[in-house]
Amino acid sequence: MATVLAFHAHPDDEALLTGGTLARLADEGHRVVLVVASDGHMDAAPENGEPPRLRELRTSAAILGVDRVVHLGYADSGHGPLFYPDPPDRTRFARADTEEAAERLAAILREEDAAMLLTYDANGGYGHRDHIKVHEVGRRAAELAKTPRVLEAAIPRDTVERLLRLVRLLRIPLRHDPAELSTRFSPRSAITHRYDVRHYARQKQAALAAHHSQVNGTGRMNPVMRRVIRLPAPLFGLLLGREWYIDASPSRPAQR
């Protein structure tokens, strides 16, 4: 059995992008470690106790069978044209020094003797600045720790187009710019691994539901989250029951 470390940008990303994979790995007996770069909060962290989104993350992780959860120590960078100043107690992840952040992650990879790192593709999925930073930091950390296997979570663009059609069919409200698909996510040709995780759909759905602040918030994705966690498990599996990766292992030739 091996140790697999999954590196994510914010609480809830672990369930959306890799929830089925993590549940499957844990079910197969592997040790699963989850590292999140940001605590998901835009302002100063609470003085007493853990930030709410990190508590939700631990609940989600327990549902998925994760053995250890680590916050790398950064703040959420936000999404959109405005890039707010750092809160007084920590640096926004997108502003972090890449080498310093990679050293923090590499230390955990070494400590865990991780056989594989799960991170993000070069586009950071839909282009969030923190997701792109996860790609940069994850790649460098794997180099520093000499981690033998690196898989980058990705979603094929044509799959996103089909999902958007299904979302419209289900009358789930979602604001998006169709033109963005040409520069976001990954081309089908780049995908090297596709996993059917419908067997773990209930766990993935429950892990998403654990993120109460996201489900009940007012952001553009919150209405989608509310509808998705209420879907019957078979329909949820149809919508989010596959997960994709790009093999970026050091021994594998680079994608052209």
TATA-V786319 format. One record per residue. RES is the residue in one small letter. BURIAL is I if it has 16 or more other C-alpha atoms within 10 Angstrom, else O. Layout:
BEGIN
res->RES burial->BURIAL
res->RES burial->BURIAL
END
This chain:
BEGIN
res->m burial->O
res->a burial->O
res->t burial->I
res->v burial->I
res->l burial->I
res->a burial->I
res->f burial->I
res->h burial->I
res->a burial->I
res->h burial->I
res->p burial->I
res->d burial->I
res->d burial->I
res->e burial->I
res->a burial->I
res->l burial->I
res->l burial->I
res->t burial->I
res->g burial->I
res->g burial->I
res->t burial->I
res->l burial->I
res->a burial->I
res->r burial->I
res->l burial->I
res->a burial->I
res->d burial->O
res->e burial->O
res->g burial->O
res->h burial->I
res->r burial->I
res->v burial->I
res->v burial->I
res->l burial->I
res->v burial->I
res->v burial->I
res->a burial->I
res->s burial->I
res->d burial->I
res->g burial->I
res->h burial->I
res->m burial->I
res->d burial->O
res->a burial->O
res->a burial->I
res->p burial->O
res->e burial->O
res->n burial->O
res->g burial->O
res->e burial->O
res->p burial->O
res->p burial->I
res->r burial->I
res->l burial->I
res->r burial->I
res->e burial->I
res->l burial->I
res->r burial->I
res->t burial->I
res->s burial->I
res->a burial->I
res->a burial->I
res->i burial->I
res->l burial->I
res->g burial->I
res->v burial->I
res->d burial->O
res->r burial->O
res->v burial->I
res->v burial->O
res->h burial->I
res->l burial->I
res->g burial->I
res->y burial->I
res->a burial->I
res->d burial->I
res->s burial->I
res->g burial->I
res->h burial->O
res->g burial->O
res->p burial->O
res->l burial->O
res->f burial->O
res->y burial->O
res->p burial->O
res->d burial->I
res->p burial->I
res->p burial->O
res->d burial->O
res->r burial->I
res->t burial->I
res->r burial->I
res->f burial->I
res->a burial->I
res->r burial->I
res->a burial->I
res->d burial->O
res->t burial->I
res->e burial->O
res->e burial->O
res->a burial->I
res->a burial->I
res->e burial->I
res->r burial->O
res->l burial->I
res->a burial->I
res->a burial->O
res->i burial->I
res->l burial->I
res->r burial->I
res->e burial->O
res->e burial->I
res->d burial->I
res->a burial->I
res->a burial->I
res->m burial->I
res->l burial->I
res->l burial->I
res->t burial->I
res->y burial->I
res->d burial->I
res->a burial->I
res->n burial->I
res->g burial->I
res->g burial->I
res->y burial->I
res->g burial->I
res->h burial->I
res->r burial->I
res->d burial->I
res->h burial->I
res->i burial->I
res->k burial->I
res->v burial->I
res->h burial->I
res->e burial->I
res->v burial->I
res->g burial->I
res->r burial->I
res->r burial->I
res->a burial->I
res->a burial->I
res->e burial->I
res->l burial->I
res->a burial->I
res->k burial->I
res->t burial->I
res->p burial->O
res->r burial->I
res->v burial->I
res->l burial->I
res->e burial->I
res->a burial->I
res->a burial->I
res->i burial->I
res->p burial->I
res->r burial->I
res->d burial->O
res->t burial->O
res->v burial->O
res->e burial->O
res->r burial->O
res->l burial->O
res->l burial->I
res->r burial->O
res->l burial->O
res->v burial->I
res->r burial->O
res->l burial->O
res->l burial->O
res->r burial->O
res->i burial->I
res->p burial->O
res->l burial->O
res->r burial->O
res->h burial->O
res->d burial->O
res->p burial->O
res->a burial->O
res->e burial->O
res->l burial->I
res->s burial->O
res->t burial->O
res->r burial->I
res->f burial->I
res->s burial->I
res->p burial->O
res->r burial->O
res->s burial->O
res->a burial->I
res->i burial->I
res->t burial->O
res->h burial->O
res->r burial->O
res->y burial->O
res->d burial->O
res->v burial->I
res->r burial->I
res->h burial->O
res->y burial->I
res->a burial->I
res->r burial->I
res->q burial->I
res->k burial->I
res->q burial->I
res->a burial->I
res->a burial->I
res->l burial->I
res->a burial->I
res->a burial->I
res->h burial->I
res->h burial->O
res->s burial->O
res->q burial->I
res->v burial->I
res->n burial->O
res->g burial->O
res->t burial->O
res->g burial->O
res->r burial->O
res->m burial->O
res->n burial->I
res->p burial->I
res->v burial->I
res->m burial->I
res->r burial->I
res->r burial->I
res->v burial->I
res->i burial->I
res->r burial->O
res->l burial->O
res->p burial->O
res->a burial->I
res->p burial->O
res->l burial->O
res->f burial->I
res->g burial->I
res->l burial->O
res->l burial->I
res->l burial->I
res->g burial->I
res->r burial->I
res->e burial->I
res->w burial->I
res->y burial->I
res->i burial->I
res->d burial->I
res->a burial->I
res->s burial->I
res->p burial->O
res->s burial->O
res->r burial->O
res->p burial->O
res->a burial->O
res->q burial->O
res->r burial->O
END
